[in-house]
Each structure stands twice: as structure tokens, then as C-alpha cells.
Amino acid sequence: MRLRTKLTLFNAISKLVIVVLFVLLVPVLIKNISSNYVDSKLIKQKNKLLQIVKSRGIETYIENGEAYGSYLPLKEEYIGLDEVEPGFFLDTIKLGKRKFSEGDTLEYRILSHTFKVKNHNYLLEIGKSVDTLDETSAPLQNIAFQVLLGMILLTILADQFYSNYVLKPLRLIIKTKLVGQKFPNFNSYRKVRTTTSDFEYLDISIHKMVETIADKFQKEREFISNASHELMTPISILQSKIENMFEEEDISDDLKGRLIEMQKILNRLKSITKTLLLISQIENEQFLKEDKVPVVELLQDVYDEISIRLQDKNISYSIDIPENWNLVNINKFLLFNLFFNLINNAIKYNNEGGYIQITGIAGHNNFIISITDNGIGIDAEAIPFIFNRFKKFRQSLRQDSFGLGLPIVKSIATFHDIDMEVISVKDTGSTFKLIFPATLIVVN
């Protein structure tokens, strides 16, 4: 999962958690806020009434010792004032119920407060209906929830914008320094502009690493190319000298046998040198890609070259490729070597009386040519390493096998932008799939 996706997912989940907590807590918070608001309002009404009593006298509310009571029409609020015993004291705000003559019982938030006027003790009660509190809380909860959703939406957009802004240098580093590079041909270094020191350090570190890899790889290619060229001269000289020794009249049969063995060794060494030189030339892109040839014709050329070996092992050979498929923008010599090495391996590691099938199908924006055999197969753990140079496995431990056939195939395929897939089952057979881009095959 990409870093950007992870950050977006984390932000979304964190916002969801906040919403859930808010939904759970907001009723309690709104209720407390409403209660505090009503309490504050009740205290203000109490202070206002006490101020009226102080300025106008208690007679404004109580006449001839009769208690005072006042209710709104729907009994949403009430005010009560009555004289109590001299020693009675009360100063609270709490919930309480009141029963009316009509038989109704309502619950109120009641402020109770005692005060003295002219040595008389009075009890003041101011109540506000609880139903009124609930009616106030519901709209407040809706407003709070809408405000929360709006703020969360804004924060998500802000997080998305800021994440894109902050991670943009990292995306550029991945695109230009890693994904955008075609190994081993690296592009020139361009510093990614960023104000984040971590990304700047990452950019410089990747550049240094790529430079080191490119330098080492270039030196390796130069060494292989130079060594291959240099080795060809002494090998040719030795072969000439051995051939001259055969022309001597007094040479013994024992010496002839040894000279023949030496020739075999030199031939193997010459084959390795030529193979390494070919790989070096391919990797240095010293071949042109200007040829055009029908696929069936190229495979027929391979068959003509290798038919004797097929007959020796009684291996059947079939080609199921559309005749109107033509390879374009390729190097015929290299593609011949690619198919030759794959088919040669299929013969080498096949059984007597086996088969080799070459099939072609058109895919989505590509063409797939598969080479299938029913030979000894490849161990599953060995498949990731079969294209490594000089890597030999149990099924190929032969004196004339150098572990370079498949590396040549891989180099040629990479040179032509051909992808490869290998499917193999031990003791059952193998399939090598060559996935050609649409630019390499034209259908007439």
C-alpha cells in the first residue's frame, strides 16, 4: 500500500473515530450546557426579583400574608414566593416535581432561595420545565452535529491537500530516480526540489547509490568486453600451434590424444569468450534493430539448424504461429539466438520421444509466444536464478554447459523490451513465455 493511501486511510479512520465519540458524548454535553444555561437564567431572574423586592418592598408580591404564585399559560415557567419559619434556610437548584389542581404533574428545574425582609423569612422558587430543556437540546445537537461534519470535511480536504503537497517530492524521487530509470542505463541526475530535509537526504542518497551501481556495472561491462577481446588472440594462437603440431610426422598417438583434449578445452574456452563478448555487445547496445522477418520463417530457420538433434532424440516439434505475424524493429541475428537457445535447452533437457510445442496468441496490446516441452523441468526454488550468469543447476551439470544460454536469452529479450515468464514443474516440463510488445509484431 502506498504511503499516500496509508495517510489518507489513517486520516479518514481518525475522523470517523472523532465522529463516533462526538455522537456518543454530544447529548451529555448539550444537556449539561442547557442545564448550566437555565441555571444561569434562573439566577438572573432571582437577582432581578430580589432587586424589585428591595426597591419596592415585599408587598409587591405578598399582601396580607398570602403566598404569591405565577405560571405561564402552558406552565413552562413558574414563580412562587411564600413566608416560611424563621429558622428555615435553602439555596439550591435542582430537579423537582409539581402537582397542579388539574391533576397534572410536571418536572421542573427549580431554584430555591430563602431571604429575610423585616425580620420575616421568605422562600423564593423559580422553576423552568424540563420539557423546555429537551426541546432546546435537540436543535443544539443537530446544529453541533452539522458543524462537526462541516469541520471534518474541511479537515479531510486540508489533510488531502497537505499530504499531496508534502509527499510530492517523494513521488518525484520514486518516479525519476527509481521507476523512471531503465537499468543499467541511468538518466542524468536532477535534484528534486523540496523543503523536507528527510526527502532531500533520501534524494541525495539514492543518487549516490545509483551512481555507484552505474559505475560498477559499467566497469564490469568494460572488463568483460576487454577480457573477451584479449582472450580471443591467445586462444587463436594456441589453436594454430596445436593444428601445426598435428602436421608433424613423428607425433605419437598418445600425444595426439592429449592435443585433441587440449583442442576441446580451447573450443570450450572460445565458446565462453564469444558468449561473454556477445552479452557485452548486447548490453552496450551495439546492435541495430532494423530488421523485419516473419515469425514462422525465423522459427523455421532455427528448426533447420537444430533438426538433427531433434531426430537423434526422437523429439516431435510443432509450430502453431499465425503466418501473418511479422517481427519488426528487431535484430534478426539476436532473435535467432534467443529462439535457438530456448529450443536447444528444450531438447537438451527433454526425454527420448518427448515433444516441443511453439504456440502464439495475441494478448491485450501484446503478443505471447510460448515454448513448451515435457522434459525434466526446473526446481521451483531454482526458477528465480536461471537467468544468472554461470549459475548451473543439477539438471545442467554437464561438461559442455557453462550456464550462459539463458543469460544470453535474457539479455536479448531485455534489449528488445520483451518480457519473460517461466512456468515449470519438476519431472513434467517447462514453458517459456515471450511477451512481445505490440510495437515488435505486425499482423498483415
TORKEKOL-687512 format. One line per field, with one value per residue (C-alpha): y, x, z; residue number from 1. Coordinates in steps of 0.02 Angstrom, whole numbers, plus 50000, padded with zeros to 5 digits. Layout:
REM TORKEKOL-687512
north Y,...
east X,...
up Z,...
k NUM,...
This chain:
REM TORKEKOL-687512
north 50000,50171,50297,50422,50293,50246,50428,50457,50299,50349,50523,50452,50325,50455,50572,50428,50393,50577,50574,50418,50493,50656,50568,50475,50625,50768,50728,50733,50891,50980,50930,51000,51158,51180,51148,51275,51399,51376,51387,51549,51615,51564,51653,51811,51802,51778,51927,52033,51985,52018,52188,52226,52171,52281,52434,52413,52306,52131,52196,52198,52008,51963,52052,52008,51859,51766,51668,51728,51613,51648,51525,51547,51488,51319,51303,51313,51426,51474,51590,51557,51665,51621,51655,51512,51480,51595,51454,51380,51401,51342,51395,51259,51225,51050,50948,50934,50892,51000,50940,51055,51063,50996,50834,50862,50830,50916,50909,51072,51136,51231,51369,51379,51528,51596,51779,51894,52053,52149,52000,51887,51735,51704,51562,51603,51467,51492,51341,51302,51150,51004,50978,51150,51096,50943,51049,51162,51019,50933,51084,51117,50937,50950,51113,51042,50885,50986,51098,50944,50864,51026,51042,50860,50881,51036,50946,50796,50911,51006,50842,50779,50940,50950,50765,50787,50941,50862,50695,50769,50768,50585,50540,50632,50540,50371,50418,50495,50402,50228,50191,50310,50227,50087,49979,49988,50150,50284,50460,50612,50673,50810,50868,50859,51024,51000,51090,50925,50879,50692,50689,50791,50666,50521,50601,50626,50450,50366,50468,50415,50234,50240,50321,50183,50046,50126,50146,49966,49898,50000,49938,49759,49778,49856,49717,49580,49663,49695,49525,49437,49530,49498,49314,49280,49315,49191,49061,49077,49066,48909,48828,48866,48793,48635,48616,48636,48501,48379,48401,48337,48161,48092,48135,47989,47928,47969,48148,48161,48111,48245,48376,48330,48356,48523,48573,48529,48636,48782,48765,48774,48925,49006,48974,49053,49204,49229,49214,49343,49458,49440,49481,49632,49694,49672,49766,49905,49914,49886,49803,49888,49848,49875,49700,49632,49446,49332,49238,49071,49097,49136,48982,48876,48937,48880,48712,48689,48721,48604,48468,48337,48346,48329,48172,48099,48106,48069,48230,48294,48479,48583,48767,48847,49028,49133,49152,49336,49381,49483,49538,49720,49837,49689,49618,49455,49383,49411,49347,49192,49164,49191,49057,48943,48943,48913,48771,48698,48693,48612,48475,48459,48433,48332,48145,48022,48032,48195,48346,48533,48646,48827,48924,49105,49201,49385,49466,49639,49758,49616,49451,49295,49157,49004,48865,48711,48543,48388,48370,48357,48529,48651,48652,48788,48864,48875,48970,49146,49115,49029,49190,49221,49202,49045,48980,48793,48678,48492,48463,48555,48489,48443,48473,48571,48679,48848,48924,49061,49006,49082,49240,49271,49245,49369,49500,49486,49495,49649,49731,49711,49755,49578,49515,49334,49214,49039,48902,48735,48578,48458,48297,48363,48500,48686,48832,48990,49133,49277,49428,49541,49721,49771,49877,49721,49617,49673,49571,49579
east 50000,50066,50115,49989,49849,49901,49898,49728,49659,49727,49652,49483,49482,49535,49396,49271,49325,49301,49126,49078,49144,49056,48890,48906,48958,48861,48693,48775,48872,48720,48617,48748,48762,48572,48564,48701,48616,48448,48533,48613,48446,48361,48494,48470,48281,48311,48427,48303,48159,48263,48308,48122,48085,48224,48167,47978,47956,47890,47715,47736,47712,47639,47486,47402,47518,47454,47582,47624,47620,47635,47632,47649,47496,47575,47658,47831,47891,47827,47875,47823,47851,47792,47837,47922,47982,48122,48249,48219,48363,48377,48483,48482,48449,48385,48252,48083,47902,47749,47568,47431,47247,47203,47291,47446,47619,47764,47950,48046,48221,48190,48291,48250,48315,48270,48293,48240,48139,48091,48131,48021,48091,48032,48059,48076,48053,48082,48055,48079,48000,48116,48020,48078,48258,48237,48160,48312,48438,48379,48408,48575,48629,48580,48674,48827,48824,48812,48954,49059,49027,49073,49234,49280,49251,49361,49498,49492,49512,49651,49739,49724,49793,49934,49979,49989,50097,50214,50230,50253,50444,50439,50332,50455,50601,50516,50464,50628,50757,50683,50533,50592,50762,50800,50938,51081,51059,51026,50968,51068,51041,50915,50892,50714,50659,50594,50593,50586,50761,50719,50668,50821,50933,50840,50860,51047,51071,50978,51077,51242,51185,51131,51296,51392,51288,51306,51494,51518,51408,51499,51666,51602,51542,51707,51804,51701,51716,51903,51940,51840,51932,52101,52068,52022,52201,52296,52158,52176,52367,52358,52235,52351,52501,52405,52349,52529,52585,52463,52558,52720,52762,52840,52695,52640,52462,52467,52518,52381,52254,52316,52316,52135,52087,52176,52080,51916,51963,52013,51849,51750,51852,51824,51637,51630,51730,51618,51463,51526,51575,51401,51318,51431,51389,51203,51211,51311,51176,51299,51167,51042,50856,50805,50759,50590,50555,50401,50397,50364,50513,50630,50572,50594,50775,50801,50723,50837,50987,50933,50831,50969,50967,50777,50791,50929,50815,50655,50575,50421,50422,50267,50239,50068,50103,49994,50084,50038,50140,50295,50432,50483,50612,50716,50889,50865,51032,50992,50812,50878,50998,50857,50744,50892,50949,50773,50736,50910,50881,50711,50800,50945,50835,50698,50671,50681,50519,50467,50390,50419,50272,50285,50122,50073,49922,49876,49850,49798,49922,50048,50088,50138,50248,50265,50395,50334,50419,50386,50564,50639,50577,50657,50652,50534,50670,50789,50673,50714,50900,50900,50948,51101,51269,51371,51230,51219,51087,51076,50988,51127,51285,51369,51544,51487,51363,51427,51268,51265,51125,50981,51079,51101,50913,50877,50997,50921,50744,50786,50869,50706,50591,50523,50455,50481,50385,50440,50320,50397,50351,50487,50486,50339,50405,50433,50353,50448,50332,50398,50284,50316,50253,50135,50275,50377,50245,50141,49994,49971
up 50000,49954,50088,50022,50033,50210,50265,50185,50265,50436,50422,50371,50514,50642,50584,50595,50773,50816,50741,50840,51003,50967,50932,51096,51200,51122,51207,51377,51335,51263,51414,51533,51430,51431,51617,51651,51537,51628,51797,51746,51685,51847,51949,51846,51874,52061,52070,51972,52087,52243,52172,52146,52325,52390,52293,52303,52456,52485,52471,52283,52286,52457,52526,52690,52713,52559,52454,52279,52128,51944,51797,51611,51513,51466,51636,51555,51697,51868,52012,52192,52347,52521,52704,52799,52976,53037,53052,52879,52755,52575,52424,52289,52106,52071,51984,52065,52026,52050,52052,51990,52032,51861,51910,51803,51874,51788,51818,51835,51857,52019,52102,52288,52389,52562,52611,52753,52742,52901,53012,52908,52817,52638,52515,52331,52199,52014,51902,51718,51638,51595,51433,51380,51412,51299,51163,51169,51172,51011,50896,50980,50949,50765,50744,50833,50725,50564,50619,50661,50490,50404,50504,50472,50285,50285,50383,50264,50115,50204,50252,50073,50001,50128,50108,49919,49943,50070,49978,49805,49819,49873,49722,49609,49688,49658,49481,49421,49525,49534,49422,49286,49270,49148,49220,49181,49080,49210,49171,49221,49399,49430,49608,49672,49748,49924,50091,50187,50244,50252,50069,50021,50109,50026,49855,49877,49949,49805,49680,49758,49763,49580,49531,49620,49537,49365,49388,49446,49308,49176,49239,49235,49055,49004,49090,49006,48837,48852,48927,48792,48654,48734,48763,48582,48521,48632,48605,48416,48430,48538,48417,48270,48361,48405,48225,48167,48289,48207,48044,48117,48058,48217,48333,48440,48460,48646,48608,48477,48609,48726,48588,48546,48729,48728,48572,48657,48807,48694,48598,48761,48815,48646,48659,48832,48771,48619,48728,48853,48712,48636,48803,48823,48649,48681,48847,48766,48630,48489,48380,48265,48273,48092,48031,47981,47968,47980,48146,48061,47945,48090,48185,48028,48016,48195,48154,48002,48115,48252,48164,48176,48367,48366,48260,48370,48523,48427,48489,48398,48351,48310,48272,48293,48249,48132,47967,47957,48112,48065,48182,48152,48228,48286,48260,48166,48220,48405,48394,48305,48450,48576,48499,48463,48645,48713,48592,48614,48803,48775,48675,48795,48949,48863,48864,48720,48622,48700,48616,48594,48554,48500,48505,48482,48545,48534,48704,48758,48674,48661,48578,48675,48603,48714,48701,48795,48823,48928,48990,49163,49218,49340,49529,49594,49705,49555,49437,49505,49470,49300,49208,49318,49230,49266,49377,49349,49424,49448,49283,49189,49271,49107,49050,48896,48993,49055,49125,48990,48874,48973,49020,48832,48809,48949,48879,48704,48775,48880,48729,48632,48780,48782,48949,49001,49112,49161,49214,49259,49355,49407,49301,49199,49086,49063,48970,48925,48880,48775,48789,48639,48645,48503,48427,48383,48292,48145,48084,47895
k 1,2,3,4,5,6,7,8,9,10,11,12,13,14,15,16,17,18,19,20,21,22,23,24,25,26,27,28,29,30,31,32,33,34,35,36,37,38,39,40,41,42,43,44,45,46,47,48,49,50,51,52,53,54,55,56,57,58,59,60,61,62,63,64,65,66,67,68,69,70,71,72,73,74,75,76,77,78,79,80,81,82,83,84,85,86,87,88,89,90,91,92,93,94,95,96,97,98,99,100,101,102,103,104,105,106,107,108,109,110,111,112,113,114,115,116,117,118,119,120,121,122,123,124,125,126,127,128,129,130,131,132,133,134,135,136,137,138,139,140,141,142,143,144,145,146,147,148,149,150,151,152,153,154,155,156,157,158,159,160,161,162,163,164,165,166,167,168,169,170,171,172,173,174,175,176,177,178,179,180,181,182,183,184,185,186,187,188,189,190,191,192,193,194,195,196,197,198,199,200,201,202,203,204,205,206,207,208,209,210,211,212,213,214,215,216,217,218,219,220,221,222,223,224,225,226,227,228,229,230,231,232,233,234,235,236,237,238,239,240,241,242,243,244,245,246,247,248,249,250,251,252,253,254,255,256,257,258,259,260,261,262,263,264,265,266,267,268,269,270,271,272,273,274,275,276,277,278,279,280,281,282,283,284,285,286,287,288,289,290,291,292,293,294,295,296,297,298,299,300,301,302,303,304,305,306,307,308,309,310,311,312,313,314,315,316,317,318,319,320,321,322,323,324,325,326,327,328,329,330,331,332,333,334,335,336,337,338,339,340,341,342,343,344,345,346,347,348,349,350,351,352,353,354,355,356,357,358,359,360,361,362,363,364,365,366,367,368,369,370,371,372,373,374,375,376,377,378,379,380,381,382,383,384,385,386,387,388,389,390,391,392,393,394,395,396,397,398,399,400,401,402,403,404,405,406,407,408,409,410,411,412,413,414,415,416,417,418,419,420,421,422,423,424,425,426,427,428,429,430,431,432,433,434,435,436,437,438,439,440,441,442,443,444
